[in-house]
């Protein structure tokens, strides 16, 4: 490319000469594509941020679930139940339970 060719591009004469309409169409098309690309990138970034936020909430909920499950398991232990019912005067039976059989006459 010659010195005058570079100077013409820097001056913008390719936008004002006889074939400028073809150049403007291409420029507008490229600008449109760039705007779509920028819009798409912003949407992708927003989705990444939303996914990160949802993953954080999921981890917190999973930790709460594990904590609640652990507390429930401790509450269901026989020793824990025995301790709580002793406060109201209940104690385990000294004799084992007996099975009752009912016979119906037909």
N, C-alpha and C positions, 0 to 999 in steps of 0.2 A: 504494500500500500504506500502510496506516495505521501509527501508532506501535505499537499493540497487536499488529498482524500481524508486524512486525519483531521485537518482543519475544517473541512466541510462537515464532518460528523460532529465535531465539537461545537460548531456554530449552529448545528441543527438544520442545515440546508436540505437534508433528506426529507424533512417534514414539510418543506415549502415548495419543492420543485414539482414538475409535471406529474410524476408518479406518486405523489404524496398520499393520495387516497388509499392506494394499496398498502402503503406503509402504516397509515393510521389504523386500518382494519387489523393488521397484524399486531400492532402495539395494543390496541384495545382488547383484542383476544387474549394476548399474553397477560395483560393487567387483570382481566377477568379470571384467568386461570390462577394467577397469583393470589387474588382475593379468595377464591374457593379453597386454595391450599392453606392459607392462613386461617380461614374459618374452620376448616377441617382439623387443623392442628390445635386450635383452641378447644374444640369439642373433645378431642382426644385427651387433652390435658385435664379438662373438667371431669371426664370419666375416670381418669387415673386418680385424681384427688378424691372423688366420691368413693372409689374402690378402697383406697387407703383408709378413709374415714369408716367405712363399713367393716373393714377388717379389724380396726381398732375396737369398734363396738362389739364385734363378734368375740374377740379375745376377752373383753371385759365380761361379757355374758357367760362365756365358757368358764371363766374363773369363778364367777358367782355361782354357777351351777355346781361346780366341783366343791366349793365351800359349803353350799347348802346340802349337798349329798353327804359330805363328811359329817356335818352336824347331825343330820338325820340318822346316819349309821350309829353315831355315838348315843343318840337318844334311844335307839332301839335295842341297845345292848342290855342284856339281862341285869347286869350289875347296876346300870343306870336306872332301869325301871324299878328294881328292888329298892334302891336308895330313895327314890321319889315316893313310893307307896309306903315306906316305913314312916314317913312323916305323918301320914293320915291313919296309922295304926294297923296296916295290913302287913302280914308276914307270909313267907312261903309255908305250904302245908308240910307237916311232918310225915303224914301217910300218903302213899301214892294214890292216884285216882283209881277208881274202880269202874269197870265197864258195865253198863246197865243194858241188859238184853230184854226187849219187849217182844212177846209172842202174841200174835193175833189169832183168834179162833175164827175159822172160816165156816 
